[in-house]
């Protein structure tokens, strides 16, 4: 059966394996005795004789009944069979077993062995999911084997390793590994590595992304004499394309001033980013208080579906309950530009829309909401949505400039007077929030 293994339909191999295991269990009283085990036969030889290539379709615990050691099992397998065993046996998340696997792979030609192992692990586009602690172990051991050979790698080698073979574990690639890999390589191979890392960006631990970004920037600075020249910059490559090729999604962890040395325009930088990444860049780069940069940001957000873009931008800016603090002049700019984009859609807003915008997304800039904006927002809306706006404004009351509070109050009173025929009718629950806003303003005036 072993001789024709490769020709046996893959969906039949597991069934055959189960029959073989059944025979071995049934013969358990003698299968490990001299009558069925030749003198000096090793565990590996026993596995080869009794299961042959079908062993890769067993769970490695299946052989416990036969006193076969893990090391003995693994010595009977080729690197390709080891990968198949891991995929079939549920051993993806067992660190001890992974250690034994690499002890086997390190015997003989370790580079060839780990190459075959990862090739099988990623065959047919599959990308097995390791738990982070196991993924780290596989990446560390793989790197130890392949890194001494980086100086011999061609572009195709880097491409196949960083875009296929290491994809299941590449999120565990550390800044130190990246420093090693990018030392003394040309910009073509560097870009291959960056694009590979970009593919697994979302799985890279957030506390590691900054370190990786620093390594990338270090390479670019070191290569400053050529990185912006034709040898490293393709014809007609825009600033945005340059950023995408050399930093990928890690650009959001740079300060936008970091790219000055590479003659990258602000517009070029932003064009390479999604609205989410623009928000992350602002949070990490210290650009919260740069009005010129904010203007460029909104030029980027205005392109395409502006409402969708600013929605994604503010959603990321306020993710996980964060509320970044803008200086008032910058806050005013963000509020003005945001209002220009969203206000035409107020007539389509539901209560939930008003709630999410005025209680979450706009919170960092809502203190810059002007009386004119409020007048616009409360025109022709029902009292339910009106109360949502008022309660949102109440949350930022202390940050609203004192000289603006009276005008906001006048707009609120104007709405209430205009809605006098219904505002005191059933359905006015929670109006206390609006009244509270008015009373606080009146009390402050009285105290002055």
KEMARVEX-483325 format. One line per 8 residues: for each residue x, y, z of N, C-alpha, C. Coordinates in steps of 0.001 Angstrom, whole numbers, plus 500000, padded with zeros to 6 digits. Example, Ala and Ser with C-alpha at 12.3 -4.5 7.8 and 13.67 -1.06 7.14 Angstrom:
2
513190,494310,507800,512300,495500,507800,513200,496700,507800; 512850,497750,507080,513670,498940,507140,512900,500030,507870
***
This chain:
448
500831,498797,500000,500000,500000,500000,500872,501262,500000; 502006,501166,500697,502889,502322,500782,503424,502703,499408; 503647,501684,498552,504212,501949,497237,503265,502763,496351; 501961,502593,496571,500988,503303,495730,500283,504423,496503; 500875,504796,497632,500255,505796,498504,499861,507064,497752; 500780,507556,496917,500535,508837,496237,499361,508766,495272; 499019,507552,494823,497924,507399,493868,496581,507110,494539; 496616,506845,495845,495376,506560,496575,494611,507866,496754
493329,507902,496420,492543,509144,496600,492684,509673,498024; 492923,510965,498137,493182,511557,499451,492027,511344,500421; 490792,511298,499906,489656,511125,500810,489507,509676,501286; 490372,508783,500767,490319,507380,501172,491421,507044,502174; 492453,507869,502228,493625,507552,503051,493299,507486,504535; 492428,508378,505006,492088,508365,506424,491388,507059,506791; 490490,506607,505913,489794,505347,506186,490746,504170,506254; 491718,504150,505366,492715,503079,505374,493527,503139,506663
493904,504367,507059,494662,504546,508295,493877,504006,509482; 492592,504271,509519,491757,503804,510636,491735,502279,510706; 491709,501632,509537,491739,500165,509514,493070,499647,510057; 494170,500273,509629,495490,499865,510116,495598,500035,511618; 495118,501154,512130,495147,501386,513579,494275,500369,514301; 493137,500037,513687,492265,499033,514292,492963,497683,514422; 493689,497285,513391,494429,496019,513451,495471,496064,514562; 496209,497180,514621,497267,497300,515622,496705,497257,517036
495584,497906,517247,494975,497883,518594,494488,496473,518931; 493894,495807,517961,493387,494450,518169,494528,493492,518485; 495687,493801,517926,496861,492941,518126,497775,493488,519213; 497213,494354,520049,498028,495051,521036,498819,494145,521956; 498321,492929,522222,499010,492039,523160,500315,491490,522600; 500430,491511,521282,501651,490949,520689,502379,491918,519778; 501724,493003,519344,502290,493850,518297,503600,494510,518701; 503780,494652,520029,505019,495283,520471,505976,494250,521065
505658,492962,520871,506498,491879,521406,507448,491375,520315; 508486,490639,520726,509464,490155,519743,508851,489409,518573; 507735,488699,518818,507136,487953,517725,506720,488865,516580; 506385,490111,516898,505965,491075,515876,506900,492271,515759; 507957,492244,516534,508901,493378,516480,510307,492813,516435; 510990,493046,515368,512310,492475,515190,513297,493023,516224; 514334,492249,516469,515362,492667,517420,515954,494019,517013; 516101,494855,518017,516729,496168,517825,515958,497078,516867
514701,496746,516620,513899,497604,515748,513545,498885,516499; 513902,500019,515944,513636,501293,516610,512165,501666,516484; 511755,502649,517282,510375,503117,517188,510074,503600,515765; 511026,504299,515181,510820,504805,513833,510646,503683,512825; 511459,502639,512975,511349,501501,512068,510032,500764,512267; 509592,500680,513520,508309,500020,513821,507158,500780,513148; 507194,502102,513274,506151,502933,512654,506163,502742,511140; 507350,502741,510559,507468,502586,509108,506908,501238,508654
507195,500195,509436,506763,498847,509049,505265,498647,509226; 504685,499287,510244,503292,499017,510586,502285,500050,510077; 502771,501212,509723,501861,502255,509234,502330,502894,507934; 503626,502828,507695,504146,503428,506475,503742,504891,506364; 503478,505385,505167,503147,506795,504984,501767,507175,505560; 500980,506144,505911,499651,506451,506471,499756,507022,507880; 500958,506980,508466,501141,507513,509812,500794,509004,509874; 500946,509688,508729,500659,511126,508735,499164,511411,508894
498346,510356,508788,496905,510538,508983,496453,510077,510369; 497415,509829,511256,497087,509499,512646,497190,510755,513495; 496553,510699,514656,496852,511693,515687,498071,511152,516412; 498993,512039,516771,500229,511502,517335,499983,510784,518656; 498838,511045,519289,498497,510330,520523,498003,508912,520237; 497669,508614,518963,497156,507285,518618,498166,506179,518931; 499437,506545,518954,500462,505516,519104,500895,505287,520545; 500226,505993,521475,500576,505807,522880,500405,504356,523328
499380,503689,522775,499098,502300,523182,500219,501345,522785; 501060,501782,521861,502100,500895,521346,503490,501294,521845; 503491,502166,522874,504764,502584,523491,505733,503199,522475; 505158,503929,521533,505982,504614,520535,506236,506041,521012; 507471,506414,521136,507806,507757,521602,507531,508779,520499; 507327,510042,520921,507132,511106,519934,508333,511202,519005; 509539,511119,519600,510759,511185,518785,510808,510021,517803; 510394,508843,518268,510387,507684,517396,509418,507835,516255
508245,508390,516561,507252,508646,515517,507803,509614,514476; 508396,510693,514928,508841,511742,514017,510007,511302,513139; 510869,510438,513667,512006,509995,512857,511548,509184,511648; 510331,508647,511721,509820,507847,510609,509215,508689,509508; 509107,510007,509744,508402,510873,508804,509344,511806,508054; 509018,512054,506820,509714,513082,506042,509178,514444,506479; 509870,515557,506151,509346,516887,506490,507933,517118,505954; 507664,516614,504748,506324,516767,504173,505293,516016,505000
505649,514790,505426,504738,514008,506249,504535,514624,507624; 505583,515250,508164,505459,515944,509446,504398,517040,509354; 504457,517812,508269,503479,518886,508090,502071,518318,507995; 501942,517217,507243,500626,516607,507085,500120,516071,508425; 501011,515501,509209,500639,515001,510534,500129,516131,511422; 500832,517258,511397,500420,518402,512206,499036,518887,511789; 498812,518950,510485,497518,519429,509987,496381,518482,510363; 496668,517166,510378,495619,516183,510616,495410,515850,512087
496434,516082,512904,496403,515546,514263,495966,516542,515327; 495785,517798,514930,495421,518792,515934,496594,519232,516784; 497808,519015,516285,499006,519371,517054,499483,520789,516766; 498643,521573,516082,499030,522940,515724,499337,523789,516954; 498702,523458,518063,498812,524324,519234,499454,523624,520423; 500396,522711,520127,501135,522012,521169,502605,522377,521062; 503065,523220,521969,504446,523714,521883,505467,522593,522028; 505213,521628,522930,506178,520535,523108,506328,519723,521834
505208,519473,521171,505267,518691,519930,506004,519474,518843; 505752,520778,518769,506452,521623,517786,507957,521586,518040; 508352,521585,519319,509788,521490,519634,510374,520187,519091; 509614,519074,519268,510096,517773,518772,510174,517776,517245; 509203,518433,516620,509188,518520,515153,510448,519196,514649; 510830,520309,515294,512020,521029,514818,513315,520303,515173; 513287,519506,516242,514455,518663,516502,514656,517700,515337; 513537,517215,514795,513612,516321,513625,514069,517091,512384
513519,518289,512175,513862,519065,510978,515316,519525,510978; 515867,519715,512164,517252,520201,512258,518273,519122,511920; 517822,517875,511839,518741,516797,511494,518930,516743,509977; 520182,516712,509561,520455,516701,508125,520477,518116,507577; 519899,518306,506401,519868,519619,505758,518669,520401,506296; 518914,521192,507336,517817,521874,508040,517057,522830,507131; 517771,523569,506266,517101,524518,505373,516171,523773,504413; 516676,522683,503840,515853,521892,502920,514648,521293,503651
514876,520826,504864,513800,520206,505633,512691,521201,505995; 513079,522389,506506,512062,523364,506901,511366,523936,505665; 512086,523986,504547,511485,524408,503280,510369,523440,502887; 510668,522142,502893,509670,521137,502540,508501,521140,503534; 508828,521306,504803,507813,521314,505865,506812,522455,505665; 507330,523674,505460,506447,524833,505296,505746,524830,503941; 506404,524256,502940,505758,524151,501627,504500,523291,501723; 504596,522184,502451,503429,521318,502624,502383,521971,503524
502854,522700,504529,501938,523341,505478,501081,524409,504792; 501626,524984,503713,500902,526055,503006,500456,525616,501605; 500469,524309,501356,500095,523809,500030,498650,524162,499703; 498396,524396,498438,497040,524682,497947,496412,525911,498610; 497278,526861,498965,496772,528120,499511,496304,528060,500945; 496508,526920,501632,496066,526839,503026,497011,527639,503926; 496465,528137,505030,497261,528893,505994,496777,528538,507389; 497324,527455,507955,496866,526988,509267,497041,528053,510332
496119,528088,511272,496151,529096,512341,496762,528509,513610; 497916,529036,513969,498573,528654,515219,498149,529620,516330; 498091,529112,517549,497948,530029,518671,499220,530861,518754; 499113,532119,519209,500295,533005,519208,501546,532412,519832; 501409,531718,520965,502605,531187,521627,503272,530108,520776; 502480,529312,520066,503037,528281,519187,503571,528918,517911; 502838,529897,517412,503291,530622,516217,504658,531261,516469; 504831,531846,517662,506124,532442,518014,507225,531386,517976
506908,530209,518507,507907,529140,518569,508320,528702,517162; 507332,528508,516293,507623,528082,514922,508439,529150,514190; 508047,530430,514369,508753,531513,513689,510190,531605,514184; 510385,531516,515492,511733,531609,516049,512643,530509,515500; 512130,529279,515504,512947,528152,515068,513195,528192,513556; 512167,528616,512817,512335,528752,511367,513370,529822,511049; 513286,530950,511749,514225,532051,511498,515659,531629,511784; 515843,530883,512871,517188,530421,513221,517797,529600,512090
516943,528841,511397,517423,527986,510309,517655,528758,509017; 516727,529660,508678,516824,530285,507347,517648,531567,507322; 517735,532295,508437,518380,533617,508409,519838,533590,507944; 520633,532558,508267,522020,532561,507763,522107,532508,506242; 520992,532192,505582,520985,532047,504134,520418,533278,503412; 520018,534306,504166,519426,535494,503533,520353,536119,502498; 521656,536081,502774,522608,536714,501834,522627,536003,500482; 522124,534763,500440,522103,534001,499187,520734,534091,498505
519757,534665,499184,518389,534696,498658,518272,535615,497445; 517539,535156,496445,517185,535999,495299,515848,536673,495594; 515412,537531,494703,514099,538159,494864,513016,537091,494934; 513134,536067,494095,512137,534993,494100,512125,534242,495428; 513313,534051,496015,513394,533384,497320,512666,534202,498385; 512979,535499,498435,512299,536351,499414,510786,536329,499183; 510401,536341,497921,508982,536367,497594,508278,535107,498075; 508845,533941,497818,508186,532688,498175,508180,532465,499688
509228,532933,500371,509270,532770,501819,508345,533754,502536; 508366,535023,502110,507592,536049,502828,506159,536201,502320; 505829,535591,501205,504467,535691,500679,503709,534372,500700; 504431,533271,500967,503755,531968,500967,504160,531136,502182; 505407,530685,502198,505815,529683,503179,505695,530148,504635; 506058,531401,504920,506041,531857,506310,504757,532582,506701; 503812,532710,505774,502588,533463,506067,501880,533007,507344; 501761,531691,507621,501049,531287,508842,501709,531756,510140
503008,532076,510083,503724,532456,511309,504360,533839,511213; 504173,534530,510092,504880,535786,509853,504463,536893,510816; 503273,536789,511404,502852,537794,512386,503728,537758,513632; 504509,536702,513782,505436,536595,514918,506850,537062,514564; 507016,537600,513368,508310,538155,512953,508591,539378,513814; 509703,539383,514505,510005,540451,515459,510829,541561,514810; 510897,542734,515460,511765,543801,514956,513221,543345,514800; 513691,542530,515746,515081,542043,515659,515275,541167,514427
514291,540328,514136,514365,539492,512934,514352,540357,511688; 513477,541372,511693,513378,542263,510544,514681,543028,510337; 515306,543456,511435,516597,544145,511339,517626,543244,510674; 517630,541985,511070,518556,541011,510492,518265,540822,509007; 516979,540646,508681,516598,540337,507299,516865,541480,506337; 516757,542720,506822,516901,543874,505929,518305,544459,505909; 519201,543866,506662,520586,544346,506659,521276,543936,505360; 521795,544920,504686,522564,544685,503449,521754,544048,502318
520431,544312,502257,519667,543838,501099,519307,545041,500232; 519043,544785,498974,518699,545896,498090,517238,546292,498267; 516866,547416,497673,515531,547950,497896,514439,547075,497275; 514780,546310,496250,513787,545415,495641,513384,544324,496620; 514375,543686,497228,514082,542631,498204,513450,543200,499468; 513873,544404,499834,513260,545080,500988,511757,545251,500771; 511375,545678,499575,509953,545893,499285,509168,544582,499317; 509813,543489,498912,509152,542186,498974,508842,541834,500428
509793,542092,501311,509591,541819,502733,508462,542690,503293; 508471,543978,502943,507437,544891,503435,506047,544439,502999; 505918,544066,501732,504599,543655,501243,504146,542352,501895; 505106,541477,502227,504757,540259,502949,504275,540566,504351; 504985,541446,505052,504579,541845,506402,503229,542544,506378; 502971,543296,505313,501701,544013,505202,500521,543051,505167; 500733,541866,504588,499653,540888,504473,499170,540384,505830; 500070,540369,506805,499704,539840,508131,499628,540957,509175
499582,542203,508708,499609,543365,509606,498581,543251,510733; 497347,542884,510385,496275,542863,511382,496527,541847,512485; 497346,540828,512220,497621,539788,513212,498871,540081,514034; 499633,541096,513646,500842,541465,514387,500423,542151,515682; 500958,541722,516827,500600,542375,518091,500820,543883,517997; 499833,544641,518469,499892,546104,518323,501125,546708,518988; 501598,546089,520084,502764,546652,520772,504071,546365,520031; 503981,545580,518945,505178,545265,518169,505254,546100,516890
504138,546679,516481,504094,547374,515193,505010,548593,515170; 505091,549320,516292,505952,550499,516322,507408,550112,516144; 507821,549020,516795,509198,548561,516664,509528,548177,515241; 508584,547527,514566,508781,547155,513167,508878,548402,512300; 508010,549376,512574,508051,550637,511824,509400,551321,511976; 509934,551320,513183,511234,551955,513433,512338,551286,512615; 512273,549958,512488,513272,549242,511682,513142,549631,510213; 511898,549704,509732,511678,550085,508334,512210,551494,508063
511896,552422,508955,512393,553793,508786,513918,553827,508839; 514492,553005,509700,515954,552934,509792,516569,552483,508487; 515968,551473,507863,516468,551008,506560,516369,552120,505528; 515234,552802,505497,515022,553857,504498,516007,555008,504680; 516267,555371,505933,517225,556466,506187,518634,556043,505775; 518979,554804,506095,520306,554298,505761,520491,554246,504247; 519374,554024,503551,519409,553919,502088,519016,555229,501425; 519084,556316,502183,518599,557605,501712,519218,558078,500412
520460,557670,500149,521148,558159,498953,520595,557542,497669; 519905,556405,497807,519383,555736,496602,517880,555475,496645; 517283,555530,497837,515903,555071,497990,514916,555904,497183; 515287,557151,496889,514372,557991,496110,514847,558167,494667; 515848,557359,494298,516391,557432,492946,515741,556357,492053; 515896,556493,490728,515274,555530,489799,515577,554070,490113; 516784,553781,490645,517139,552404,490943,516203,551787,491981; 515635,552649,492831,514735,552168,493877,513335,552771,493777
513117,553551,492756,511781,554138,492584,511374,553993,491121; 510340,553208,490889,509936,552919,489521,509456,554173,488800; 509511,554124,487491,509075,555265,486682,507629,555638,487000; 507406,556923,487130,506060,557453,487364,505430,556973,488671; 506254,556470,489596,505720,556042,490891,505379,557277,491718; 504124,557378,492121,503685,558545,492894,504187,558444,494329; 504081,559554,495062,504459,559544,496476,503657,558497,497238; 502359,558429,496924,501515,557450,497604,501957,556023,497335
502306,555729,496099,502780,554383,495744,504117,554084,496415; 504974,555096,496515,506266,554926,497182,506049,554562,498652; 505148,555278,499298,504852,555006,500712,504308,553584,500869; 503381,553213,500000,502774,551881,500072,503828,550792,499911; 504768,551001,498983,505780,549987,498700,506827,549887,499799; 507158,551012,500434,508272,551032,501387,507865,550978,502850; 506605,551264,503143,506147,551232,504536,504841,550450,504712; 504067,550340,503625,502802,549630,503731,501942,550203,504843
501177,549366,505542,500288,549863,506596,501022,550375,507826; 502343,550104,507910,503113,550581,509061,503297,552095,509034; 502967,552726,507902,503107,554175,507803,502273,554884,508860; 501176,554250,509298,500334,554895,510308,501029,554993,511665; 502175,554304,511808,502933,554389,513061,504144,555316,512928; 504198,556068,511839,505251,557064,511676,504716,558427,512105; 505628,559326,512417,505253,560739,512503,505330,561241,511063; 504355,562067,510669,504345,562452,509260,505596,563223,508868
506303,563794,509857,507561,564492,509567,508699,563512,509265; 508504,562220,509612,509556,561225,509380,509903,561099,507901; 508953,561436,507040,509163,561214,505611,509725,562425,504883; 510005,563479,505636,510567,564685,505004,511873,564396,504277; 512668,563479,504853,513971,563169,504263,513840,562495,502909; 512651,561972,502605,512465,561222,501367,511649,562003,500340; 511483,563295,500605,510764,564181,499677,509343,563695,499387; 508686,563144,500417,507312,562674,500269,506371,563779,500742
505482,564203,499886,504539,565254,500244,503501,564725,501217; 502914,565649,501986,501842,565258,502904,500694,564621,502146; 500344,565222,501007,499251,564678,500203,499591,563274,499710; 500849,563080,499334,501282,561766,498876,501210,560734,499977; 501607,561135,501174,501521,560246,502323,500077,559845,502585; 499198,560822,502656,497799,560551,503000,497079,559745,501931; 497475,559927,500670,496800,559198,499599,497023,557702,499704; 498058,557306,500442,498366,555878,500593,497603,555248,501747
496854,556064,502494,496206,555586,503711,494691,555503,503581; 494113,554527,504247,492664,554453,504379,492247,555444,505464; 490960,555791,505541,490514,556686,506617,490897,556163,508007; 490798,554858,508220,491198,554286,509513,492672,554545,509787; 493501,554353,508760,494939,554548,508927,495286,556015,509124; 494536,556900,508482,494746,558340,508688,494507,558683,510153; 493443,558135,510721,493142,558391,512140,494258,557854,513027; 494728,556646,512718,495799,556061,513518,497076,556875,513409
497355,557394,512230,498530,558243,512034,498430,559496,512897; 497262,560106,512912,497073,561315,513721,497307,561016,515196; 496775,559892,515664,496903,559538,517075,498349,559248,517467; 499103,558628,516544,500454,558200,516896,501541,559212,516542; 501198,560204,515711,502247,561082,515177,502330,562447,515842; 501371,562749,516732,501383,564067,517358,500849,565155,516465; 500058,564776,515443,499523,565760,514500,498153,566279,514910; 497767,565983,516154,496452,566419,516627,496304,567933,516594
497412,568644,516674,497340,570094,516811,498020,570836,515673; 497974,570247,514491,498570,570854,513309,497447,571135,512308; 497048,572405,512218,495907,572751,511363,496171,572470,509891; 497410,572721,509433,497718,572457,508024,497567,570981,507706; 498033,570136,508630,497929,568694,508403,496463,568263,508417; 495678,568835,509306,494246,568506,509368,493562,568889,508054; 493970,570030,507491,493405,570431,506192,493719,569381,505128; 494953,568865,505137,495334,567847,504158,494559,566548,504398
494330,566259,505662,493567,565053,506011,492174,565110,505399; 491522,566255,505521,490163,566350,505008,490129,566444,503482; 491205,566921,502894,491285,566840,501434,491293,565375,501008; 491966,564545,501790,491978,563099,501521,490594,562500,501770; 489951,562869,502877,488648,562291,503216,487552,562730,502254; 487725,563910,501662,486726,564419,500715,486694,563627,499410; 487756,562868,499156,487819,562120,497897,487016,560828,498019; 486155,560598,497026,485322,559401,497069,484070,559647,497884
483680,558676,498674,482491,558783,499519,482869,559490,500809; 482704,560809,500834,483176,561613,501965,482494,561221,503267; 481189,560954,503238,480476,560577,504465,481033,559265,505025; 481219,558305,504157,481772,557017,504590,483186,557197,505122; 483976,558018,504451,485361,558234,504869,485453,558901,506233; 484672,559953,506447,484749,560662,507728,484145,559800,508841; 483169,558980,508482,482596,558035,509446,483677,557071,509931; 484403,556456,508994,485466,555520,509361,486585,556227,510126
486909,557431,509709,487963,558221,510349,487632,558487,511819; 486427,558987,512075,486042,559313,513454,485772,558064,514280; 485332,557001,513641,485130,555741,514361,486457,555233,514909; 487515,555315,514092,488836,554888,514557,489393,555856,515590; 489118,557133,515406,489633,558150,516321,489042,557978,517713; 487827,557430,517794,487147,557265,519090,487017,555800,519489; 487783,554928,518838,487695,553489,519131,488101,553204,520569; 487469,552185,521146,487786,551746,522514,487615,552844,523547
486662,553755,523278,486345,554785,524265,487327,555936,524339; 488324,555980,523441,489297,557071,523485,488666,558362,522955; 489161,559475,523470,488669,560779,523029,489853,561737,522975; 490552,561759,521846,491752,562590,521728,491448,564068,521956; 492392,564766,522553,492201,566187,522861,492882,567060,521814; 492062,567781,521069,492566,568745,520096,492684,570119,520749; 493641,570912,520294,493645,572314,520694,492410,572963,520073; 491820,573965,520742,490569,574549,520256,490574,574952,518793
491666,575561,518306,491693,576018,516915,491642,574833,515948; 492297,573724,516316,492283,572531,515467,490936,571828,515597; 490426,571795,516807,489113,571192,517044,488046,571898,516205; 488130,573235,516165,487177,574001,515340,487274,573587,513874; 488516,573400,513400,488728,573052,511997,488117,571674,511691; 488365,570724,512577,487835,569371,512368,486307,569388,512400; 485751,570129,513359,484288,570185,513474,483675,570833,512238; 484268,571910,511782,483732,572618,510606,483728,571722,509365
484842,571050,509148,484954,570230,507953,484072,568988,508047; 483982,568439,509253,483103,567283,509450,481647,567674,509232; 481261,568835,509772,479878,569278,509651,479495,569496,508185; 480426,570067,507432,480166,570285,506000,479843,568981,505292; 480479,567904,505726,480276,566600,505087,479003,565916,505563; 478734,565973,506870,477624,565170,507396,476275,565885,507401; 476276,567231,507480,475012,567954,507649,474002,567730,506524; 474430,567569,505262,473426,567318,504220,472669,566001,504420
473192,565149,505307,472578,563843,505512,471702,563780,506763; 471588,564908,507486,470799,564899,508718,469352,564452,508474; 468798,564823,507334,467396,564471,507057,467198,562958,506923; 468316,562227,506700,468226,560767,506555,468592,560058,507863; 469066,560817,508859,469531,560207,510099,468371,559629,510912; 468615,558450,511477,467683,557851,512426,468104,558269,513835; 467312,557888,514812,467694,558168,516202,469048,557545,516509; 469255,556325,516024,470525,555655,516270,471687,556406,515623
471462,556947,514430,472506,557741,513767,472874,558965,514595; 471840,559718,515028,472117,560896,515851,472848,560494,517132; 472446,559368,517691,473047,558918,518942,474530,558589,518767; 474860,557840,517732,476244,557426,517543,477140,558600,517142; 476582,559553,516396,477377,560715,516010,477552,561686,517172; 476481,561998,517889,476559,563033,518931,476993,562500,520302; 477049,561190,520446,477477,560625,521724,478800,559883,521631; 479299,559652,520418,480558,558913,520270,481491,559594,519262
481123,559552,517992,482048,559957,516932,482457,561423,517002; 481507,562312,517321,481805,563745,517341,482312,564245,518691; 482308,563397,519693,482638,563847,521062,483960,564615,521151; 485055,564157,520492,486321,564899,520634,486263,566334,520101; 485279,566631,519216,485227,567971,518608,483888,568666,518839; 482987,568040,519576,481629,568565,519699,481564,569901,520444; 482589,570182,521245,482615,571474,521942,482772,572627,520956; 483135,572326,519722,483257,573348,518676,481988,573449,517820
480951,572751,518202,479667,572820,517490,479086,574213,517715; 478847,574921,516641,478431,576326,516762,476911,576446,516808; 476410,577607,517251,474959,577840,517210,474383,577665,515800; 475132,578111,514790,474646,577956,513417,474527,576480,513043; 475503,575682,513452,475436,574243,513194,474244,573629,513919; 474052,574060,515169,472938,573528,515960,471598,573904,515329; 471526,575134,514829,470305,575582,514161,470008,574683,512955; 471051,574385,512209,470909,573510,511047,470465,572111,511470
471135,571566,512507,470885,570187,512926,469490,569993,513511; 468947,571044,514163,467654,570887,514836,466472,571357,513990; 466756,571790,512771,465659,572212,511888,464927,570984,511361; 463651,570974,511588,462798,569899,511063,463123,568509,511607; 463627,568442,512839,463804,567113,513442,462772,566947,514544; 462469,565705,514872,461479,565460,515922,462110,565617,517299; 461260,565620,518300,461765,565896,519651,462656,564774,520176; 462460,563568,519696,463320,562456,520121,464761,562698,519682
464948,563031,518412,466301,563285,517911,466880,564569,518501; 465995,565540,518748,466431,566785,519394,467044,566485,520761; 466368,565633,521530,466873,565311,522871,468218,564595,522797; 468402,563757,521758,469686,563075,521586,470803,564103,521387; 470541,565112,520567,471538,566160,520321,471833,566931,521599; 470776,567294,522332,470961,568059,523567,471793,567278,524582; 471480,565986,524745,472226,565200,525735,473688,565030,525308; 473933,564969,523989,475309,564913,523516,476056,566200,523809
475382,567347,523552,475989,568651,523848,476248,568815,525343; 475344,568264,526143,475501,568379,527597,476778,567697,528080; 477172,566633,527394,478366,565900,527805,479641,566738,527669; 479647,567679,526727,480849,568487,526503,480647,569932,526957; 479605,570152,527757,479239,571499,528189,480427,572283,528745; 481228,571640,529605,482324,572350,530275,483405,572805,529294; 483482,572155,528123,484512,572513,527142,484020,573522,526117; 482712,573803,526105,482160,574776,525156,482568,576178,525604
483113,576995,524705,483494,578363,525093,482310,579085,525754; 482586,579744,526859,481511,580361,527639,480734,581402,526838; 481406,582071,525894,480702,583095,525121,479794,582502,524047; 479843,581198,523902,479009,580537,522910,477776,579884,523541; 477825,579667,524844,476755,578914,525510,475405,579620,525409; 475416,580965,525550,474149,581696,525491,473493,581544,524115; 474309,581621,523056,473753,581497,521707,473204,580095,521469; 473890,579079,522022,473390,577708,521900,472066,577575,522641
472018,578191,523817,470777,578161,524599,469638,578819,523822; 469939,579932,523156,468907,580623,522378,468371,579719,521259; 469257,578957,520622,468812,578042,519570,467913,576959,520155; 468292,576437,521323,467485,575398,521965,466105,575943,522340; 466097,577153,522902,464812,577771,523268,463961,578023,522027; 464637,578414,520936,463911,578642,519691,463245,577362,519208; 463952,576257,519294,463363,574976,518882,462170,574630,519768; 462352,574832,521087,461275,574486,522023,460032,575344,521793
460240,576637,521535,459081,577522,521295,458370,577114,520000; 459196,576808,518969,458615,576423,517674,457840,575114,517783; 458303,574267,518716,457664,572962,518889,456694,572966,520059; 456281,574145,520459,455451,574261,521658,454178,573450,521633; 453612,573222,520445,452340,572507,520360,452478,571024,520686; 453721,570494,520610,453897,569066,520882,454929,568777,521965; 455744,569751,522296,456873,569475,523175,456447,569083,524577; 455230,569474,524988,454765,569157,526335,453781,567993,526331
453710,567304,525212,452782,566185,525095,453500,564865,525411; 452701,563763,525597,453317,562464,525892,454468,562166,524923; 455522,561523,525467,456696,561227,524650,457822,562176,524957; 457625,563069,525998,458663,564055,526305,459612,563561,527401; 459579,562266,527706,460455,561718,528741,461904,562084,528468; 462667,562233,529535,464108,562581,529451,464357,564028,529043; 463285,564845,528976,463521,566245,528641,464374,566916,529704; 464459,566234,530865,465277,566783,531941,466691,567078,531532
467209,566314,530599,468581,566561,530156,468692,567922,529475; 467715,568208,528616,467732,569491,527931,467543,570634,528907; 466580,570462,529842,466325,571498,530846,467572,571694,531704; 468235,570583,532038,469456,570683,532833,470483,571553,532135; 470621,571357,530817,471564,572148,530032,471219,573638,530141; 469914,573957,529990,469467,575343,530054,469689,575921,531436; 469330,575154,532490,469450,575644,533854,470898,575928,534231; 471793,575055,533800,473197,575291,534123,473686,576584,533502
473240,576847,532272,473645,578072,531607,473073,579294,532315; 471787,579207,532707,471138,580338,533387,471796,580592,534734; 472084,579502,535481,472719,579648,536781,474092,580318,536651; 474861,579898,535634,476173,580497,535438,476061,581993,535162; 475025,582371,534387,474815,583786,534093,474463,584537,535371; 473643,583886,536227,473194,584524,537466,474362,584763,538393; 475318,583793,538381,476466,583906,539279,477431,585009,538863; 477389,585369,537552,478356,586365,537042,478003,587781,537489
***
